[in-house]
Amino acid sequence: MSDGGKPEVEKEPLGKFFVPSLIIVGFVTGLSVPMLSLLTIDIAGTFFGNAEPATLAAVAQIGTVNSAAEVLFALLMGILAVRFRSKPLLLLGVAFMFISAVGGYFAPTLPLLQFFYALEGGGTVIIGITSSTLIGEFVPSLRKAKVVSYLWAVGSVATLAGIPLIGTITNFGGWQLNFLLLVLPFSVLGLSLAYFGLPAKPREKQVASKKTYLSAFSQVLKNKSAFFCLIAGTLGVAGNVSVFAIAFYRQQFMSNLSIPEQINFTVIIWMVACAMGIIASLVVGRLVNRVGAVRLIVIGNIGSGLLTMSFFFMPNLWLAVTLDMIHAWFFNAAVAAWLYLTLDQVPAFRGTMMSLRSIFGSVGYAIATALGGTALAFFGSYQAAGIALGAMILPVVPLVHFFTKDPNRTQQPPASNRYQQAKVAEKSAKND
């Protein structure tokens, strides 16, 4: 049964370009993180002629502007998702990525580069929200988890592939060339696949257009399960501790190495963490129909919280990295399951729910960064930061267990039959 007691409309087989188009546009949005992280010094050298701390700080504000744009567009999408269909909104998001790539290549000043990065932030949010909404609208329940796992994993794939590609392109023709040789081609490919491969109209009955915009937000926030899903996401993102972990490794264990050696080593750690994220996402996509999203979120956040508290206490680099990589697996598993759980909480206002999910996640990351930074500054130890972040994560466990429900799981047959149905659906789908 769907929301409101009406039976769920049976979804037709997806077109063969449906999933590839979402994967490609997701790959484009994942490129901005490694680009900004790896190119800060190069950008400072271009616009200021040096890479002093003051100029690096100015370049780093690109990320601040980008994050602000993401929050703004997430708020706007809560309204636009009620008025417009998901496909044209997704195409708008990809168009923003295209414009950002061209503008980033030609930008003659840092403020203009910041503007085009803000467009990229807006495009990233639009694509993330509409991709999730399209999965909820068109993908049958038994296949949703797998497609969601692809959507979350592709961000880590972009980082994993982007690190060596960005370095090679920069060495070949300068940092600006990454926009033309990396971001632009994938934007064009994603725009083409999405235009031809995504259905224009959802097969479920459209009721949201008859509601007011405030009603859309109200219906989501008044739904107990949906509300606690959002709160859980806000707290759970504290498991993304890379900004503290990298500094911890360099200061605690690598002070005897040169700066380039430290950077190279931490990049390797970063890439291994991305690989763990990919594996965790794909595993969760295949376990949800058997185990349930709520249970996977609980398990994932227990592991994420306890390991976040623990690995900063390790006495040597290899023990710390080992626990951190296991932590990365649990964190990504929890997030992938959470993304799936949010999809059908309020089906009539799915786009608004996805918008709020993006906003709550951004707020949660800001809180976690401030909390960890405050603990680090006040107590002067990374261990204090780890305890603070772990303490932020662990409340997710009772909140999800007691106050949320998985609509897909409650609407489906018992687990013994559900797994067999998932296997049959997988074999019958020729285009996934």
C-alpha positions, 0 to 999 in steps of 0.5 A: 500500500502506498501513502494514504492507503491506496495501492502502489502503482506497478512500475513498468520496466526502466529504459536501458539508459535510466540508471546509466544517466543517473550514474554519469550525472552523479559522477560529474557532481563527485568531481568537485571535491577532489578538484578543490582539494588537489588544486588549491595551491595551483589556483592560489598561484594563478590568481595571487602569484604565490601560495602563502597561508593568506592566499590559500585561505582566500582560495579555500573560500571557494568551498564556503561559497559552494556550500552556501549555494548548496544550502540555498538551492536545497531550500529552493528545490523544496519549492520547485520540486512541488511545482515542476517534474523531476526530469527538467529539474535534473536537466537544469542541474546538469546545465549548471554543471556545463556552465560551471565547467566553461566558466571555470576554465575562462574565469579571469579572477577568483571572484568569478571562479567562486561564482561558477563554483557556486553554480556547480554547488547548485547543480550538485544539489539539484542533481542529487535531489532529482536523482533520488526523486526519480528513483523513488518515482520509477524504480520498483521497490525491490530494485530501489536499494540497488539503484540507490547504492549505485548513486551513493557509490558513484561519488566515491568512484569520482573521487577515486578516478578523479585524483589521478586524472586531475593530477595528470591533466594539471601536469599536462596543461594546467589546472584550468584544463580539468574543466574542459577535459574532465568536467565538460565531457561528462556533463555533455554525456550526462545531459544527453543520456538524461534527456533521452533516457529518463522518462518525462512523466512519473507513473504515479499519480501527481498530487503534490501540484495541488498542494501549497508549498508550505503544505509540502514542508509541513507534511514532511516535518509532521510525519514522525518517521520522516522527521526522525530520518532527517534528524538521524541524517543530521547526526550521522554525518559526523562520521565523515571525519576526514578533515580531522583524520588527515591532520591527525595522521600528519601531525602524530605519525608523519612529522619526520616526512617531507610535506610532499611525502605526507601529502602523497601518503594521505592521498593514498589513505583517502583513495583506500577510504573511497574504495571502502565506501564503494564496497560498502554501498554496493553491499548494502544495496544487496542486503537491504531487501533481506535485512532491512534499512533500519537494521543496517542503519543501526549497525552502521552507526554503531560501528561508525560511532565506536570506531570514530571514538577509537582510532584517534587513540591508536599508538601507531599509524597502521593501527589507526588507518586500519580502524579508520578504514573499517570506520569508513565502511560502516559510515558509508553503509549507514549513509547508503541505507539512510538514503534508501530509507528516506525515499518513500517516507512521504511519497506525495512530497518526495522531492521536498523530502529529498530537499530537506534531506540535503539541508539537514545533511549540510547542517549536520556536517557544519555542526560536526565540523564545529563540534570536532574543531571546538573539542580539538581547540579546547582540549588540545587533542584529537582524541577529544575530537573523536569522542565528541564526534562519536557521541554525536553519531551514537544517538542515531541508533535509538532514534532510527530503531524506535521512531522510523519505519521503512515503508517499502519493508512494511508493504512487502511480503515476509523476508523469506519471500522478499529476497527470492522476489528480488532475485527474480526481478533482477534476472528479468531486468535487462537494462539495469 
